[in-house]
Amino acid sequence: MTRSAIQAMGFELGPKILEQCRALFDEEQQALAERMPVSQADVAYGSEARHRLDLYRPEGGDDAAPVLIFVHGGGFLKGDKGGADAWPNANVGRMAAQAGFLGVVINYRLAPDHAWPAGAEDVAAVVAWLRAHAADHGGDADRIVLAGTSAGAVHVAGYLDRSGDRDIRAAILLSGLYGYTPLDARDMLYYGEPALYPDRMPMEAVAATSLPLLVACAQFDPPRFQAEFLGLMQDRLARHGTMPRALILSGHNHYSMPMHLGTADRRLADEICAFVRDTTG
């Protein structure tokens, strides 16, 4: 039923499709939220109003657990870490805690008020905060993995571009834009004029890094995101002689890929959790 409903939505993006996807997982995610409330909410990691993160600590877990940071999407212009009354994005922190990790879900500054490289800077600030404070919340500061979806994946890639591979063990990129396709109008609200675009996209850093990567796109992602995925795979193969860990998630679209994490469909969750364990063990 869920697969057929997602297939019927096609490859489109927009508020209507977003709400339809949310409705598909609402009952299951609401139940998860009741079982796994946030451990600490709205913790400040910087001075701006959106410099806030939520922590999901595993029950009875390791006192030095791997840390999984999740950076939400929203096309650079919107998005939220969620919480008790809004499960999208918070579900990823809950999924991480279920797996025995310290789940961290963040907000970051948004365009157009905060342009490039604000997103990457905010991700770096979160990593720095966790390096200093993860142990206070049951996490291991030496075992941090970054994950992002859509614009969040762009900001994780931007972190790799500006900060390199220091302070984290690995990165997970879900349906991101790395520089293999032309700029569009929404992108310009974050990156600025098209002439600046080649120097601001993190393509080189993501393709060249020796940091372990898990890269994914969805079967019903819009063609641009699929082209970005394939461009990165081709580039990684040319540079390294091998592709990173990767998957095309069947039966899902751009929105449902992060939204379903924590549900009975564990294909992507199992890939993510295995990757975190393999890279932080």
C-alpha angles and dihedrals in degrees: 000000000000093000093050091047092052092046089053090057090062122195099317128125129205144098094290093054091043092056092046090054092048091052091055092061102026099104095047094044093047089055090050090050091054092050095045114034121183114278095212125000135203097008111177115237095170144005101271123092092246094048091105134124138185124220126214111192120197114246112244089353134139115302087223100043126167112265121231114192116196123201114197128225130232108144093274090288107073145006138113139216091239125214143183095336099033115043102184109110091004085075089069091058090049091049089052092050091049088056093052097261131121101252117211122186118185144195120215137186116284136220143276090036091043114038133182127348095020095098095052091045091053092050088051090051091053091050090049091049091051093046086060101036111022092100090058088062101040097270133125111235090204093058106058123148121189121214131178140170127215107325087007089059088051090055092048088051088048089054089055089050096050103029103028120209098315120123097014134075101210146344135231118205118192117188096332136161114236105168106280096112133048123276119261131204095267091050090055090061086065105028101035127220118010091241088066094047101091092054094047104047115095096224096120094048095047093046095046104039119113089208113116111261134196109196125186143171132179130250089240098039111132112269093255092061091046090051090051090051092050092044091055092046091051092047094048091049092051093048101038104023089239140059124245121248104290145159142187104220109222120217095022139098136206094282102035094054095076094025095063095053108118094032130106090273096087102168097107094032091055091049091050095046093047090049092051092049093046094050098041101038 
